[in-house]
Amino acid sequence: MANFKLNLFRSVYIFFELMEIVVVIGKPQVPCYFIFGDSLFDSGNNNELVTTARSNYLPYGTDFPQGVTGRFTNGRTIADLIGELLGFDEYIPTYATVTDQHISQGVNYASGGSGIREETGSHLGGRISLDRQLLNHYSIVSRLFHLQRNITFTRDYLSKCIYIVNIGSNDYINNYFKPDIYATSHMYTTNRYARRLVQQYSRQLKCLYNLGGRKIAIFGLGLIGCTPAEISTFGTEGRPCVKFINDAVKLFNNKLKPILDDLNAYNPDAKFTFINVTSISLQQGITRKMRLHASLFNIFHCLIALHMKWEDIHNFIYIHPVDFRYGVNKRSKLYIEVRWTMCTNYTY
């Protein structure tokens, strides 16, 4: 448990080093903070959507002071941690709930199940793609111009904010690697698909730049081939993870980095920073953790056999990071232990 906490905070501090931000306790380091992405950053934008990609029910939020909020975790997201270290007293509000009184400090646009491509995650129901998140941001920027009544001031204001983007996993998990639902794997090789994705992503990031973003952190994709859902679906042939999925992710990350270099070269007044999630994970010993996947794999099958929704066990088996700041309280601990006890005599 201590290692989880250490690794999560180490990842966040690496973010601050890469963004060249000095943490000073007591005051916000930047005037505002904007968050884009998928379920790793979503804090409630999906709550009112007709979708299975929702987390506004227990056990989500079991260890969060505000309880169930729509975060896909027991406590805080990495975006929340970054906000805390930036010095914000309150968590950045969702686009779905933000008022004019709070938009000057930032907005969270992230949506579970969303992707770079518009159709990604459509089988789940409602979700807010990155294109539509950018449209929502355009709306917010327009409101800021109206409230501040000074175009020069607002542009300068926005240029000092931090923007973080974490998206793309669903373009694989809930698109390319679901060939019975989506056509992409029939249309593209993994190499061509990665190229098409980063090309579209590049246009979207340039749009964010055009809307005033200058300090933009882009999170690479993690080892999604090591998630139990993918292991269960595809098998591993004796390996800890699904190799061909991680190979596809590697292609995406490798093609994304030079795209960001180009964006920096063509826009010298901006800083597009790549956060290498896979590298950070490997440095922190994720390969050692893979030894646990055999037992986690069995837990997954057991819970499915008990007709438990997959969403309910997201956070306890490495789909999303678990926040151990508050410890795992009795309710969430019991939640896991009771279901494991029910499964001990189950045969697979």
Secondary structure, DSSP 8 states (H G I E B T S, - for coil): -HHHHHHHHHHHHHHHHHTT----TTS-SSS-EEEEESTTT-BSTTTTSSBS----STTTTTTSTT--SSBSSSS--HHHHHHHHHT-SS---BTTT--TTTGGG--B---TT--SSTTTTGGGB----HHHHHHHHHHHHHHHHHHH--HHHHHHHHHTSEEEEE--SHHIIIIIT-TTT-SHHHH--HHHHHHHHHHHHHHHHHHHHHTT--EEEEE----GGGSHHHHHHH--TTSSS-HHHHHHHHHHHHHHHHHHHHHHHH-TT-EEEEE-HHHHHHHTTHHHHGGGHHHHHHHHHHHHHTT--GGGGGGGGTSS----TT---HHHHHHHHHHHHHHTT---
